[in-house]
Amino acid sequence: LWYKATVPSESGSTAMENLLKRTDLIAKAATTPTARKATPNDPFYDDQPHMRAVGMEEAWAVSAGDPNIVIAIIDSGVDVNHPEMRSNAWLNTGEVCGNGADDDGNGYVDDCSGYNFADNSGTQLLGDDSHGTHCAGIAAAPTDN
């Protein structure tokens, strides 16, 4: 079962925080079971049984991506140069990459494509292993490649 909530950008993060606190709204949401599925034309899709296991075909039937949505992966790290990640990796346009300064004033130095909180780094995003890249790929890899 998947839900998609839209909050106007002018509402800021406070609107989303308030929505998340109101689980009663989600419990009252009308749901219509659907058998819709969307299967990508990725030649390696059949080699990825985890996609079906987590219900990705049903999720893709609802939405196959929106460039206006930014997600965060809380995991071991992300290889933003991975071929499946390059086209959808977020870029912080308020940051000058590699200059050692916090250009956008958010408290994180060189957070051009995210931040590695475990290692306190905006430039070394990979971390200790590739599990975060795997999870980010499920969430953000391009569809139909």
DAMOUR-V474831 format. One record per residue. PSI is psi as a letter, one per 20 degrees, with the letter a starting at -180 (NA if undefined). Layout:
psi->{PSI | PSI}
This chain:
psi->{p | q | q | o | p | p | p | p | h | i | h | a | h | h | g | g | g | h | g | h | h | m | h | h | g | g | h | i | p | p | q | o | q | q | j | q | q | p | p | r | k | p | i | j | g | i | j | m | h | h | g | h | h | j | k | h | h | h | g | h | h | g | p | k | q | o | i | i | p | p | q | p | o | o | b | i | r | p | n | i | j | p | h | i | h | g | i | j | p | q | p | o | i | i | p | o | p | j | j | j | q | m | h | i | k | j | j | p | p | k | m | h | j | a | p | n | h | g | j | l | p | i | h | n | i | g | b | h | a | j | h | h | g | g | g | h | h | g | h | j | q | q | q | m | NA}
